[in-house]
Amino acid sequence: MENIVGNFYCNYEWYFEKSFYHRYFDHKEIKNLILYRLPQNDIFTVTEVGRSVEDREIYLVKVGSGKTKVLLWSQMHGDEPTSTAAFFDFFGFLLKNDKWNDVRGDLLRSLTLYFVPMLNPDGVERFSRYNAQGIDLNRDAKALVAPESRILDRLVNDIKPDFAFNMHDQDFRWSVGGGKQMVTLSFLAPAFDEARTVDEPRRKAISLLSTVIRDFDEICPGRITRYSDDFEPRSFGDTIAGKGISTILIESGRYEMFDSDKRRVRQILPAILFHCFLKISNNDFEDDGTLYNNTPFNGKFLYDLIMRNVKFTRNGVSAIADFAINRNFHFNPENRKPYFISNLEAVGDLSPFFGYYEADCTGLEIMPYDKYPDLYELKEIIADHPKLQPVYPGSSDFRGFPHPGEIQLSDDFPAINRRADFFLTDGNNVRFIVLNGRMLSYPHIKRMKDISI
């Protein structure tokens, strides 16, 4: 990695926008920063470029005066906030007065950067992919039904950028190629036709991404993929690439399973943008794209937890199988807090699939909670005790967890598409509790019950 970009990454806390400590910030928070902080420095120009369906302002932040123009937008999908926060982290770098002043000056004399920090503010309020009309803006580049889509289309046509950065978050359950490694970052130089033609603007995008993959592998070793390059004529990336603009898609996954706020990825993103801006300003596109083309695609869709070789009885018939569980994200727009509800996704031979966490349950049998009524008194301890030690990393994360008394019992047990609430016994003793998809050691919980807390 270039020394200056490495310094930027390592000294990220100097530029970090502390207003966005978590992922669930709203339109009001970025509006305050855009209107009251950025204009205090004369390098920024802020323009309201339109309004959403529900009349929320959409802003364009312009910085720099160079001939080469770069347009970037974030939160086209309202539940994908990582790059919005990263934009403001980069703004923090531009506002800093330190030893990199000459580099900033050269960069802003070479480039004009245009940022749309929240294209879908109505979706942000609901933490939803869609706008207030229920439209996926990234499938609206042709029809332009949504006002937010028309705003982006107009900006592209008016600015005529040389480069366009389409910033997204992707589901954290994608794996690298055919393995079980979680994807941290996925890149794409989108195709503009079915033949996946590589014209000069797309060649530049591929060259640029090859340098990103090369230089950031030391930070994300084995965690970088290519996003699917299937041609999608309704998407903005493919449509913009068809206008002769070097277009880049950046999808943010997670660095680790437990990093649900994506703080590590958020630290990496501004450094990637800085790296790209430096390459663009120096017209450095000599890489032949081999590394990009050899980078694996997003692979299999993974499960949060797979319990292997579990004995269970249903309709009086016993069997041994694998159980796959996911904990699915939900959002309460009233208090802007997330919560997670587990789901038993699959039962059977799951040998071709991976779980982020896997447990060999040979010799253990699943039983529903109603077989052991005395376990109910432990539920609040399980959910609330801060010192509870999980069986697997991150498995004590009960944020937004429905009240422990809401355990779902089922006569049709185990039931696909039901919440994962049960325990595992060795025939004589309870060994593990699975509570809303989290697997915890029952003997440890039992000891916690006996301690005054």
Buried (B, 14 or more C-beta within 10 A) or exposed (E): BBEBBBBBBEBBEEBBBEEBEEBBBBBEBBBEBBEEBBEEEEBBBBEEBBBBBEEBBBBBBBBBEBEBBBBBBBBBBBBBBBBBBBBBBBBBBBBBEEEBEEBBEBBBEBBBBBBBBBBBBBBBBBBBBBBBBEBBBBBBBBEBBBBBBEBBBEBBEEBEBBBBBBBBBBEBBBBBBEEBBBBBBBBBBBBBEEEEEBEEBBBBBBBBBBBBBBBBBEBBEBBBBBBEBEBBEEBBBBBBBBBBBBBBBBBBBBBBBBBBBBBBBBBBBBBBBBBBBBBBBEEEBEBEBEBBEEBBBBBBEBBBBBBBBBBBEEEEEEEEBBBBBBBEBEBEEEEEBBBBBBBBBBBEEBEEBBBBBBBEBEBBBBBBBBEBEEBEEBBEBBBEBEEBEBBBEBBBBBEBBBEBEEBBEBEEBBBEEBBBBBBBBEEEEBBBBBBBBBBBBBEBBBEBBEEEE
